[in-house]
Amino acid sequence: MKKHAPGAVDPNHAPHRRSAKRRRVFKGGWLVLADGTSSIRCFVKDISATGARIETNDPPEAEATRLKLTLSDGETLDAEIVRRAGLELGIRFLAEQRPTLAPPPEPIEQLVEQMEAMAIEDVLARIDALGLSEDPALRDASEALAEAYAGLYALVSAKVGPW
């Protein structure tokens, strides 16, 4: 058996990293293949804001990658298969959809969502529309604010994995 230097990563046993917290659940549902031609009964074993671990009695064919997960409460999520292991599938949710069963967002995720909702661009556009940017001091302050806010948003959102 080949030994690795301290701190080195064995390429055959790379550490498993997830950007989103997972919640253990055991909830029934259906996997509907993207073309809608077939559906498979499944159980969600754990779920996060970005994906889920699913168990089925009859996994979809290897070619199938896109699907919809419909939970027993009616929630439907577009997803793609990213891992297969026997009867178990790992799926990643597509688009910006957060499952209701997912753990609540971390405080930093909430901050990013609040920053996105602030729409500072709308405030700056309103300043322009009112003709206030003709004042050189106001124009400079608006430009500095836009640049500083963009930098702050980039730094904060880099601390959060995709959801």
C-alpha positions, 0 to 999 in steps of 0.5 A: 500500500502506497503511503502519502506525505502528511497532509497529502490527499490520496486521489483514490479517497479524496475528501467529500466536500459539500457546500450545503448542510444536509438534513436527514429525512425519509420522505416518499416521492417520485422521480419523473424522467425529463421526457416524462415517459416514466416515473419511479417511486423513491425515498429521499434519505437526506436533502440540502438546498442544492441536492438530495440522496435518493433511494429507489427499487429500480434506478433509472437507466444510465442514459437518464440524467435529467429528472423531476423529483416530486415529493409526497407533499406535492413539491416538485424540483428539477434535478440532474443525477450526479452520482449512482451507487446501486439503488442510491442516487445523488441528485443536484437541483437545477435553477434557483429553487430551495426545497422546503425540507432543506435546512434553513439558510446559514446567517451568511446565506441570509445576508447574501439574499438580503444584499440581492434583494436590496437592488442597489442598482435601482437606487443608482438608476433612480438617482440618474433618472432624477438628474442628480448625477449631474452634480459631480459630487453626487455622481462620484459618490454614486460610482464609489457606492456602486463599486464598493457594493459590488466588491462587498457582495463578491467577497460575501457571496464567495463565502457561501456555496451555491444553493 
